[in-house]
Amino acid sequence: MNDDMPGYLQIYTGDGKGKTTAALGLALRATGAGLRVALIQFLKTGDYSEIKALRRLAPPVHIAQFGTGRFVRGRPGAEDRAMAAKGLAAAREALWGGENDVVILDEINVVGSLGLVDPEAVLAMLDKRAPHVEVVLTGRNAPPGWCAAADLVTVMQAQKHYFSKGVAARTGIEK
């Protein structure tokens, strides 16, 4: 990315479908423009269809996953906290290392809302990034302080979803 072009902070949040998908669309567009992209996924692990596709791009999107492979239910445990800390360290490197133009922190909003990371520490980390780095934070329940600091906030709102009829996530569509 041109160092003269400012990087903004974008947040995709809400209870509707499409937060990660929107971020992946931005990753596709950025890669097509020759930008270097990092995708740091919190709470997720696995070789989903989108991960396979991102690895085929040239140059490929740098991908790092920090999840336990299960949903956090109730109070997060020690393993959840440890994975969030590792993810935050990877995010810091992606933001500060100088190798990326776009950094997507997928599901970090959930991590913040669950108290797995200190929201103020995340804001401080974001403030120290190079001025040209574009950042996208995804996930439900974005902390209010992050929304206030963001340059763009999109709230995905569910109107109707076939999951409520018992339809499972489908390969190539939801996973």
C-alpha positions as a Markdown table, in Angstrom:
| # | Residue | x | y | z |
|---|---|---|---|---|
| 1 | Met | 0.0 | 0.0 | 0.0 |
| 2 | Asn | 1.2 | 3.5 | -0.6 |
| 3 | Asp | 2.6 | 4.8 | 2.6 |
| 4 | Asp | 1.0 | 8.2 | 1.9 |
| 5 | Met | -2.5 | 6.5 | 1.9 |
| 6 | Pro | -3.9 | 6.3 | 5.4 |
| 7 | Gly | -5.0 | 3.0 | 6.8 |
| 8 | Tyr | -8.3 | 3.0 | 8.6 |
| 9 | Leu | -9.9 | 0.9 | 11.3 |
| 10 | Gln | -13.0 | -1.0 | 10.2 |
| 11 | Ile | -15.4 | -3.0 | 12.3 |
| 12 | Tyr | -17.9 | -5.6 | 11.1 |
| 13 | Thr | -20.2 | -6.6 | 13.9 |
| 14 | Gly | -23.8 | -7.6 | 14.7 |
| 15 | Asp | -25.8 | -10.8 | 15.0 |
| 16 | Gly | -26.2 | -11.2 | 11.2 |
| 17 | Lys | -24.3 | -13.5 | 8.8 |
| 18 | Gly | -21.5 | -12.0 | 6.7 |
| 19 | Lys | -18.9 | -10.4 | 9.0 |
| 20 | Thr | -16.0 | -12.7 | 8.1 |
| 21 | Thr | -17.3 | -13.0 | 4.6 |
| 22 | Ala | -17.1 | -9.3 | 4.1 |
| 23 | Ala | -13.5 | -9.2 | 5.6 |
| 24 | Leu | -12.5 | -12.0 | 3.2 |
| 25 | Gly | -13.9 | -10.1 | 0.3 |
| 26 | Leu | -11.7 | -7.2 | 1.3 |
| 27 | Ala | -8.7 | -9.6 | 1.5 |
| 28 | Leu | -9.5 | -10.8 | -2.0 |
| 29 | Arg | -9.7 | -7.2 | -3.4 |
| 30 | Ala | -6.5 | -6.1 | -1.5 |
| 31 | Thr | -4.5 | -9.1 | -2.8 |
| 32 | Gly | -5.7 | -8.4 | -6.3 |
| 33 | Ala | -4.3 | -4.9 | -5.9 |
| 34 | Gly | -1.0 | -6.3 | -4.8 |
| 35 | Leu | -1.4 | -5.5 | -1.2 |
| 36 | Arg | 0.0 | -7.8 | 1.5 |
| 37 | Val | -2.7 | -9.3 | 3.7 |
| 38 | Ala | -2.7 | -11.1 | 7.1 |
| 39 | Leu | -5.7 | -12.9 | 8.5 |
| 40 | Ile | -5.4 | -13.6 | 12.2 |
| 41 | Gln | -8.3 | -15.8 | 13.4 |
| 42 | Phe | -9.3 | -15.9 | 17.0 |
| 43 | Leu | -11.6 | -18.7 | 18.3 |
| 44 | Lys | -11.2 | -20.6 | 15.0 |
| 45 | Thr | -9.1 | -23.5 | 13.8 |
| 46 | Gly | -9.4 | -25.7 | 10.8 |
| 47 | Asp | -8.9 | -25.9 | 7.0 |
| 48 | Tyr | -12.2 | -24.3 | 6.0 |
| 49 | Ser | -12.9 | -23.7 | 2.3 |
| 50 | Glu | -12.0 | -20.0 | 2.6 |
| 51 | Ile | -8.6 | -20.9 | 4.1 |
| 52 | Lys | -7.9 | -23.3 | 1.2 |
| 53 | Ala | -8.8 | -20.5 | -1.3 |
| 54 | Leu | -6.7 | -17.8 | 0.5 |
| 55 | Arg | -3.6 | -20.1 | 0.3 |
| 56 | Arg | -4.0 | -20.3 | -3.5 |
| 57 | Leu | -3.7 | -16.5 | -4.0 |
| 58 | Ala | -0.5 | -15.0 | -5.3 |
| 59 | Pro | 0.9 | -13.8 | -3.0 |
| 60 | Pro | -1.0 | -15.9 | -0.5 |
| 61 | Val | -2.7 | -14.3 | 2.5 |
| 62 | His | -0.7 | -14.9 | 5.7 |
| 63 | Ile | -3.1 | -17.0 | 7.9 |
| 64 | Ala | -2.7 | -17.8 | 11.6 |
| 65 | Gln | -5.5 | -19.4 | 13.7 |
| 66 | Phe | -5.8 | -19.3 | 17.5 |
| 67 | Gly | -8.8 | -21.4 | 18.5 |
| 68 | Thr | -9.4 | -24.5 | 20.5 |
| 69 | Gly | -11.8 | -26.0 | 17.9 |
| 70 | Arg | -14.8 | -25.6 | 20.2 |
| 71 | Phe | -17.2 | -22.8 | 21.1 |
| 72 | Val | -16.6 | -20.9 | 24.3 |
| 73 | Arg | -19.6 | -21.6 | 26.4 |
| 74 | Gly | -20.2 | -19.9 | 29.8 |
| 75 | Arg | -17.0 | -18.6 | 31.3 |
| 76 | Pro | -13.9 | -18.9 | 29.2 |
| 77 | Gly | -11.2 | -21.3 | 30.5 |
| 78 | Ala | -7.5 | -21.2 | 30.8 |
| 79 | Glu | -7.0 | -22.7 | 27.4 |
| 80 | Asp | -9.2 | -20.0 | 25.8 |
| 81 | Arg | -7.2 | -17.3 | 27.5 |
| 82 | Ala | -3.9 | -18.8 | 26.4 |
| 83 | Met | -5.1 | -19.0 | 22.8 |
| 84 | Ala | -6.3 | -15.4 | 22.9 |
| 85 | Ala | -2.9 | -14.3 | 24.3 |
| 86 | Lys | -1.1 | -16.1 | 21.5 |
| 87 | Gly | -3.5 | -14.6 | 18.9 |
| 88 | Leu | -2.9 | -11.1 | 20.3 |
| 89 | Ala | 0.9 | -11.6 | 20.0 |
| 90 | Ala | 0.5 | -12.7 | 16.4 |
| 91 | Ala | -1.8 | -9.7 | 15.8 |
| 92 | Arg | 0.8 | -7.4 | 17.2 |
| 93 | Glu | 3.5 | -8.8 | 14.9 |
| 94 | Ala | 1.2 | -8.6 | 11.9 |
| 95 | Leu | 0.4 | -4.9 | 12.7 |
| 96 | Trp | 3.8 | -3.8 | 13.7 |
| 97 | Gly | 6.1 | -6.0 | 11.6 |
| 98 | Gly | 6.0 | -3.8 | 8.5 |
| 99 | Glu | 5.1 | -6.8 | 6.2 |
| 100 | Asn | 1.4 | -6.2 | 5.9 |
| 101 | Asp | -0.9 | -3.6 | 4.3 |
| 102 | Val | -4.1 | -5.1 | 5.5 |
| 103 | Val | -4.6 | -7.0 | 8.8 |
| 104 | Ile | -7.9 | -8.8 | 9.5 |
| 105 | Leu | -8.5 | -9.8 | 13.2 |
| 106 | Asp | -11.3 | -12.2 | 12.7 |
| 107 | Glu | -13.6 | -12.8 | 15.7 |
| 108 | Ile | -11.5 | -10.5 | 17.9 |
| 109 | Asn | -14.7 | -8.6 | 18.8 |
| 110 | Val | -16.0 | -11.7 | 20.5 |
| 111 | Val | -12.7 | -12.2 | 22.2 |
| 112 | Gly | -12.9 | -8.7 | 23.5 |
| 113 | Ser | -16.5 | -9.0 | 24.7 |
| 114 | Leu | -15.7 | -12.2 | 26.5 |
| 115 | Gly | -12.9 | -10.5 | 28.4 |
| 116 | Leu | -10.2 | -12.7 | 26.9 |
| 117 | Val | -8.2 | -9.6 | 26.0 |
| 118 | Asp | -8.1 | -6.2 | 27.5 |
| 119 | Pro | -10.0 | -3.9 | 25.2 |
| 120 | Glu | -7.8 | -0.9 | 26.1 |
| 121 | Ala | -4.6 | -2.9 | 25.4 |
| 122 | Val | -6.0 | -3.8 | 21.9 |
| 123 | Leu | -6.7 | -0.1 | 21.2 |
| 124 | Ala | -3.2 | 0.8 | 22.3 |
| 125 | Met | -1.8 | -1.9 | 20.0 |
| 126 | Leu | -3.9 | -0.6 | 17.1 |
| 127 | Asp | -2.7 | 3.0 | 17.7 |
| 128 | Lys | 1.0 | 1.9 | 17.3 |
| 129 | Arg | 0.5 | 0.3 | 13.9 |
| 130 | Ala | 2.1 | 1.9 | 10.8 |
| 131 | Pro | -0.1 | 4.7 | 9.5 |
| 132 | His | -0.8 | 2.9 | 6.2 |
| 133 | Val | -2.0 | -0.4 | 7.7 |
| 134 | Glu | -5.7 | -1.0 | 7.2 |
| 135 | Val | -7.3 | -3.1 | 10.0 |
| 136 | Val | -10.6 | -5.0 | 10.0 |
| 137 | Leu | -12.0 | -6.3 | 13.3 |
| 138 | Thr | -14.8 | -8.9 | 13.0 |
| 139 | Gly | -17.3 | -10.7 | 15.3 |
| 140 | Arg | -20.4 | -10.1 | 17.3 |
| 141 | Asn | -20.5 | -7.7 | 20.3 |
| 142 | Ala | -17.7 | -5.3 | 19.3 |
| 143 | Pro | -16.7 | -3.4 | 22.5 |
| 144 | Pro | -18.1 | 0.1 | 22.5 |
| 145 | Gly | -14.7 | 1.7 | 22.8 |
| 146 | Trp | -13.5 | 0.0 | 19.7 |
| 147 | Cys | -16.6 | 1.2 | 17.8 |
| 148 | Ala | -15.9 | 4.8 | 19.0 |
| 149 | Ala | -12.3 | 4.6 | 17.8 |
| 150 | Ala | -13.2 | 3.0 | 14.4 |
| 151 | Asp | -13.4 | 4.9 | 11.1 |
| 152 | Leu | -16.0 | 2.5 | 9.8 |
| 153 | Val | -18.5 | 0.4 | 11.6 |
| 154 | Thr | -20.9 | -2.0 | 9.8 |
| 155 | Val | -23.5 | -3.8 | 11.8 |
| 156 | Met | -24.8 | -7.0 | 10.2 |
| 157 | Gln | -28.4 | -7.5 | 11.3 |
| 158 | Ala | -30.2 | -10.8 | 11.0 |
| 159 | Gln | -33.7 | -10.5 | 9.5 |
| 160 | Lys | -34.1 | -14.2 | 8.6 |
| 161 | His | -31.8 | -17.2 | 8.5 |
| 162 | Tyr | -32.3 | -20.8 | 7.5 |
| 163 | Phe | -30.2 | -21.9 | 10.5 |
| 164 | Ser | -33.4 | -21.3 | 12.5 |
| 165 | Lys | -35.0 | -24.1 | 10.4 |
| 166 | Gly | -32.2 | -26.5 | 11.4 |
| 167 | Val | -30.1 | -26.1 | 8.3 |
| 168 | Ala | -26.5 | -27.0 | 9.1 |
| 169 | Ala | -23.5 | -25.0 | 7.8 |
| 170 | Arg | -22.8 | -26.0 | 4.2 |
| 171 | Thr | -19.4 | -26.5 | 2.7 |
| 172 | Gly | -18.6 | -23.7 | 0.3 |
| 173 | Ile | -21.4 | -21.5 | 1.6 |
| 174 | Glu | -21.0 | -21.1 | 5.3 |
| 175 | Lys | -17.7 | -23.1 | 5.8 |
